[in-house]
Amino acid sequence: MGVGGAAARWDFELKKKKIWFCSRAVRRRSEKIKVKLGLDWVASAPGKVLMTGGYLILERPNAGIVLSTNSRFYAIVKPLYEELKPDSWAWAWTDVKLTSPQMGRETMYKLSLEHLSLQCLSSSDSRNPFVEYALQYAIAAAHATFDKNKKEELQKLLCLGLDITILGCNEFYSYRNQIEAHGLPLTPDSLASLAPFTSISFNAEESGGQNCKPEVAKTGLGSSAAMTTAVVAALLHYLGVVNLPSVTNDHIQGNEELDIVHIIAQTAHCIAQGKVGSGFDVSSAVYGSQRYIRFSPEVLSSAQGAGLGMSIEEVIGDVLKANWDHERAKFSLPPLMTLLLGEPGTGGSSTPSMVGAVKKWQKADPQNSLETWNKLSEANSALELHLNTLSKLAENNYDAYRSAIINCSILTSEKWTEGVIEPNQIEIVKALLGARDAMLGIRFNMRKMGEAAGIPIEPESQTRLLDTTMSMEGVLLAGVPGAGGFDAVFAVTLGDSSSNVIKVWSSLNVLALLVKEDPRGVCLESNDPRATEITTGVSRIHIG
């Protein structure tokens, strides 16, 4: 199985067997199918910020808190052709077009209707393995779950070809260099002045005198997971495997159809990247903000060993029946708290190499690494506990909660207890200070782990920035998300204090991104996002 290399030539022998239906049936039903497929199906999935659980989340039963964001990836699926052709009864292959307007790429494929294998007709540079596996596995899921009649309808849909367009919100990509080149200030307003879905820049770095393959400059929001999830969801909905929820805030709860999206997206993402990660990024893309414990890697053993006498349909059938033992619980930031994400512009970090270094350290020094690991886990749990306590306090007495948050939003943390006399507000401030202390414990142990493993989990430049941020009025938390490094920093602010943090960050050469928490997961959109103003600003500029 797999997606295979570009085909040098094509074998279009007509196998002299009708794949699913005769040409008369095609002519009789083509108009009906044309009407049915007149609508483009658009699905979107969010990016993420891993607030706690960096490194630990790779191993069960450690939990992590992952926040989904307002930055979303969109997948638009529609038929490539308006109606079935009279000779399509003899087709062994159908056409697939993948378009990425932001990268200026259009890739054509042939999809085998019998084996579900893909052959790329375009340049290998334009290939996207995440979308390729998403396509194969989504169609395989349809085959694995449909009865005979539905499979016949599926075949007719596929004979119309597939036209897939992928679009990522600007927040997934770094436009810092272009903003600076145009002499604009490093502020969210400058980012907001960009047109939605602006063309993506490339980083072409030199190593040892050789030009490396260009990489898209990213902000670390999990673009590949969000993209894979959006494509899988749009295809599964288009093919009739699931009915996606429309825009809603309440689909973290059990939903069997979303579970199918999750399983197929996790499988496609893991196989495309060549390793079985923790899966928190895909899980948040499907279900939204949550407390997450990873699945056992063994559930993907069939997919990893694909090609050993099993068809793609059989592999996906096994994966759908596997014991997916991941755990998730609904989570979101307490009321009147704002997530901020900043881009320091001090260079990127390689998550896989950093994870490898931590694992090497664990193996070389099991006793000390376990001690640090346990302390980090305790601090993570403490932060989660305090945030959940604050959410409950807000629910029980919102007026007292609101008053305490507004009061603390204009003070540094050392002064939060001043003038607080009501028992309810004392409890709120106590939980706020407990959350800060837990975050400081997380940062301390993350730094300790980085130093022992010889990697910059919280580099000195980030430490200075985070210390400055946490000393400001109204700042509850600040840290490095996920695996850490130089890529980004996050902060959680109280009330309206985020505007001051953004100003200070800008003065420190840190670009605050247009990223907020949005607890929604994957959903069906009402129209093409390019028809809607996703990003607004006073003016628009073109950045080439």
Summary of the structure (lengths in Angstrom):
residues: 544
radius of gyration: 24.8
end to end distance: 39.0
largest distance: 86.3
contacts: 1880
relative contact order: 0.16
helix: 45%
strand: 18%
